[in-house]
Each structure stands twice: as C-alpha cells, then as structure tokens.
Amino acid sequence: MKFIDTNTWKRKQLFDHFSRLSDPYFGLTIPFDVTKAYQFTKENNISFFGKYLHDCMKAINDIENFRYRVEQERVVLYDTIHASATMMRTDHTFGFSFIDYDEDLKAFLENMKEEKERIIATSDLYPPKNGQDCIHCSAIPWVNFSGHKEPVSGELESVPRLAFAKTMKANDKLIMNVAISVNHALVDGYHVGLFSEKFQMYLNQ
C-alpha cells in the first residue's frame, strides 16, 4: 500500500469534485457471457461462483484505479484487492466474508471454502479480518435483474460494490448480468470498460 499525493495527482480536480458529493458512486449493469466458465466448472467439479468470482478478482487487480481507496481523507493504492462476499447460511441468514485473493484458482477456492465454513459455524455478521482492501460483492442467483442499488451509509466510501445476477440462456449462451458501483472520484466509465473487457477475457479462459 502506498499513499497518493493528491496535490499533484492527475485526478485532483475530479477527486475534489466527487468527494464532496453525498453519494459519489455511479453504477452500471453489464451482461457477461459465462458459458465457458460454467462448462469449465462442470468439467472440473468446482464452484461456479468461485470460478467467476476469481475471474472478477483477477480483472479488479489488473486495473490500478480499482485498487484506489480513500482513508482518512487521503487516497491510498493497495497492492492487492481481496473479496468480501456475502455468504448465506442454511437458515437464510448471512455473513460477510473476507476471501484472500490468490492468482492460483485452487488456492483461492480453498480460501473461499475456509470462509464459508467459518460463516456457517458462527452467527457473526462481520469477519475477524476486515479492511478496505477488498470489493464488496454478493450473488443474487434467484433474480435476473437489469438494475441494482446498494445501501448508502452517508459516510465517504470508496470500496467497489458488485452483485451477480441469475444466469439466463440466450442464443445458446449462458448470460449473467453483473451490477457494478464505483466511487467516481477514483474510477471512471473508461476503467469500468476495461474491467468489463478483462473480466470477459478471464471468463473465456
């Protein structure tokens, strides 16, 4: 992690403008082709959620702007971003996870499994390990939504938020809508476009 000198930062004017807004987030819902990713999980008997979340995290970590955070009114750049995913228990309550990112899919899936087991074994809402070096995300596989809104705390936040919809078949492809919300002081539409391209690229591998 390193601090960014916002006085000389090329985004200074944008940061000063958007950080004054009560809600500086903007959001898009983007359809992704998850056909190959789904086939890969069936062939290898692994979690579909884990596979596409790992692909998502690879894309997030590839783009510098998605690793910016605002902490104590200063901008920091993290080396690595992890996944804080909502996970449901059998009684339909849920807990927030903190899944350590690893470039290796098997290692990432093992980290996710450990977090799932921790959440099932407790009634805690928050994980013992927590921080802003993550994305907040959740799967909503019961609904094929085309729009999405996250709760807003009223405080200055900067962690990207993602939600993954129900998969739907269209023209022999499996499509999944993904809602993404980002702090506009740190991330622009251009960077969301880069994320979209990289996420789709990893899903296809």
C-alpha positions as CSV (number, residue, x, y, z in Angstrom):
1,M,0.0,0.0,0.0
2,K,1.2,3.5,-0.8
3,F,-0.3,7.0,-0.3
4,I,-1.1,9.1,-3.3
5,D,-0.1,12.8,-3.2
6,T,-3.4,14.2,-4.3
7,N,-1.9,17.7,-4.7
8,T,0.0,16.5,-7.8
9,W,-2.4,13.6,-8.7
10,K,-3.8,13.9,-12.2
11,R,-7.2,13.2,-10.8
12,K,-7.1,16.0,-8.3
13,Q,-9.9,18.1,-9.7
14,L,-12.1,15.0,-10.2
15,F,-11.3,13.9,-6.6
16,D,-12.1,17.3,-5.1
17,H,-15.4,17.5,-7.0
18,F,-16.8,14.0,-6.4
19,S,-15.6,13.6,-2.9
20,R,-17.8,16.5,-1.9
21,L,-21.0,14.6,-3.0
22,S,-23.2,12.9,-0.5
23,D,-23.1,9.8,-2.8
24,P,-20.2,9.8,-5.2
25,Y,-21.0,6.3,-6.6
26,F,-22.1,5.6,-10.1
27,G,-23.3,2.2,-11.3
28,L,-23.8,0.1,-14.4
29,T,-25.3,-3.4,-15.0
30,I,-23.3,-5.3,-17.6
31,P,-24.2,-8.7,-19.3
32,F,-21.4,-11.2,-19.4
33,D,-21.1,-14.5,-21.3
34,V,-20.3,-17.1,-18.7
35,T,-20.8,-20.1,-21.0
36,K,-17.2,-21.3,-21.0
37,A,-16.7,-20.5,-17.3
38,Y,-19.7,-22.7,-16.4
39,Q,-18.6,-25.5,-18.6
40,F,-15.1,-25.4,-17.0
41,T,-16.6,-25.7,-13.5
42,K,-18.8,-28.7,-14.6
43,E,-15.8,-30.4,-16.2
44,N,-13.6,-29.9,-13.1
45,N,-16.3,-30.2,-10.4
46,I,-15.6,-26.9,-8.8
47,S,-17.8,-24.0,-7.6
48,F,-19.2,-21.8,-10.4
49,F,-19.4,-18.9,-8.0
50,G,-15.8,-19.4,-7.0
51,K,-14.7,-19.6,-10.6
52,Y,-16.4,-16.4,-11.8
53,L,-15.5,-14.5,-8.6
54,H,-11.8,-15.4,-9.1
55,D,-12.0,-14.2,-12.7
56,C,-13.6,-11.0,-11.4
57,M,-10.9,-10.5,-8.8
58,K,-8.2,-11.0,-11.5
59,A,-9.8,-8.2,-13.5
60,I,-10.1,-6.0,-10.5
61,N,-6.5,-6.4,-9.5
62,D,-5.3,-5.7,-13.1
63,I,-6.7,-2.2,-13.0
64,E,-4.9,0.4,-10.8
65,N,-8.0,2.6,-10.3
66,F,-9.9,-0.3,-8.8
67,R,-7.2,-0.5,-6.1
68,Y,-7.5,3.1,-5.0
69,R,-9.2,3.7,-1.7
70,V,-10.0,6.8,0.4
71,E,-8.8,6.5,4.0
72,Q,-8.9,9.4,6.4
73,E,-9.4,11.8,3.5
74,R,-6.3,10.5,1.8
75,V,-6.0,8.3,-1.3
76,V,-4.1,5.1,-1.0
77,L,-3.2,2.5,-3.6
78,Y,-3.3,-1.1,-2.5
79,D,-1.1,-3.8,-4.0
80,T,-3.7,-6.5,-3.8
81,I,-7.5,-6.4,-3.5
82,H,-9.4,-9.3,-1.9
83,A,-13.1,-10.3,-2.0
84,S,-15.6,-9.6,0.7
85,A,-18.6,-11.7,-0.4
86,T,-21.9,-12.1,1.3
87,M,-22.4,-15.8,2.1
88,M,-25.7,-17.4,3.1
89,R,-26.3,-19.9,5.9
90,T,-28.8,-22.8,5.9
91,D,-31.2,-20.7,8.0
92,H,-31.1,-18.0,5.3
93,T,-29.2,-15.5,7.4
94,F,-25.9,-14.3,6.0
95,G,-22.4,-13.2,7.0
96,F,-19.8,-11.1,5.3
97,S,-16.6,-13.0,4.3
98,F,-13.1,-11.8,3.6
99,I,-11.6,-14.1,1.0
100,D,-7.8,-13.6,0.5
101,Y,-7.1,-13.2,-3.2
102,D,-4.6,-15.6,-4.8
103,E,-3.7,-15.7,-8.5
104,D,-4.0,-19.5,-8.3
105,L,-7.6,-20.7,-8.7
106,K,-7.2,-23.7,-6.4
107,A,-5.7,-21.6,-3.6
108,F,-8.5,-19.0,-4.0
109,L,-11.2,-21.7,-3.8
110,E,-9.6,-23.1,-0.7
111,N,-9.6,-19.7,0.9
112,M,-13.3,-19.3,0.0
113,K,-14.1,-22.7,1.4
114,E,-12.5,-21.8,4.7
115,E,-14.5,-18.6,4.9
116,K,-17.7,-20.4,4.1
117,E,-17.1,-22.9,6.9
118,R,-16.4,-20.1,9.3
119,I,-19.6,-18.3,8.5
120,I,-21.7,-21.5,8.8
121,A,-20.1,-22.2,12.2
122,T,-20.9,-18.7,13.6
123,S,-23.6,-16.2,13.8
124,D,-21.2,-13.3,13.2
125,L,-22.0,-10.7,10.6
126,Y,-18.5,-9.4,10.1
127,P,-15.3,-11.4,9.5
128,P,-12.5,-11.2,12.0
129,K,-10.3,-9.9,9.2
130,N,-11.7,-6.8,7.6
131,G,-10.5,-3.7,5.7
132,Q,-10.9,-1.6,2.6
133,D,-8.5,-3.6,0.5
134,C,-11.4,-5.6,-0.9
135,I,-14.5,-5.4,-3.0
136,H,-18.0,-5.9,-1.6
137,C,-20.0,-8.4,-3.6
138,S,-22.9,-10.7,-3.5
139,A,-24.6,-13.3,-5.7
140,I,-28.4,-13.0,-6.2
141,P,-28.9,-16.2,-8.2
142,W,-32.7,-16.1,-7.8
143,V,-33.3,-13.0,-9.9
144,N,-32.2,-11.9,-13.4
145,F,-32.0,-8.2,-12.6
146,S,-31.2,-5.4,-15.0
147,G,-30.6,-2.8,-12.4
148,H,-29.4,-2.8,-8.8
149,K,-28.9,-0.4,-5.9
150,E,-26.7,-0.8,-2.8
151,P,-27.3,0.7,0.6
152,V,-25.5,4.0,1.3
153,S,-24.1,4.8,4.7
154,G,-23.8,8.5,4.3
155,E,-20.1,8.4,5.0
156,L,-17.4,8.8,2.4
157,E,-16.9,5.3,1.0
158,S,-14.6,4.0,-1.8
159,V,-14.9,0.2,-1.9
160,P,-16.4,-1.0,-5.3
161,R,-19.6,-3.0,-5.0
162,L,-20.7,-5.8,-7.3
163,A,-23.7,-8.0,-7.5
164,F,-24.1,-11.1,-9.7
165,A,-27.5,-12.0,-11.1
166,K,-29.2,-15.2,-12.1
167,T,-27.8,-16.8,-15.2
168,M,-30.1,-16.9,-18.3
169,K,-29.8,-18.7,-21.6
170,A,-29.8,-16.6,-24.7
171,N,-28.9,-17.8,-28.2
172,D,-27.2,-20.9,-26.9
173,K,-25.1,-18.8,-24.5
174,L,-25.3,-18.5,-20.7
175,I,-25.5,-14.8,-19.8
176,M,-25.1,-13.3,-16.3
177,N,-25.8,-9.7,-15.5
178,V,-23.3,-8.0,-13.2
179,A,-24.0,-4.8,-11.4
180,I,-21.0,-2.7,-10.5
181,S,-20.9,0.5,-8.5
182,V,-17.8,2.6,-8.0
183,N,-16.7,5.8,-6.4
184,H,-16.5,8.3,-9.3
185,A,-13.7,10.2,-7.5
186,L,-11.5,7.2,-8.2
187,V,-13.0,5.3,-11.1
188,D,-14.4,6.5,-14.4
189,G,-16.5,4.8,-17.1
190,Y,-13.3,4.1,-19.0
191,H,-12.0,2.0,-16.1
192,V,-15.3,0.1,-15.9
193,G,-15.0,-0.6,-19.6
194,L,-11.5,-2.0,-19.0
195,F,-12.9,-4.2,-16.2
196,S,-15.6,-5.4,-18.5
197,E,-13.1,-6.4,-21.2
198,K,-10.7,-8.1,-18.7
199,F,-13.5,-9.9,-16.8
200,Q,-14.9,-11.4,-20.0
201,M,-11.4,-12.4,-21.2
202,Y,-10.8,-14.3,-18.0
203,L,-14.3,-15.9,-18.1
204,N,-13.5,-17.2,-21.5
205,Q,-10.2,-18.9,-20.5
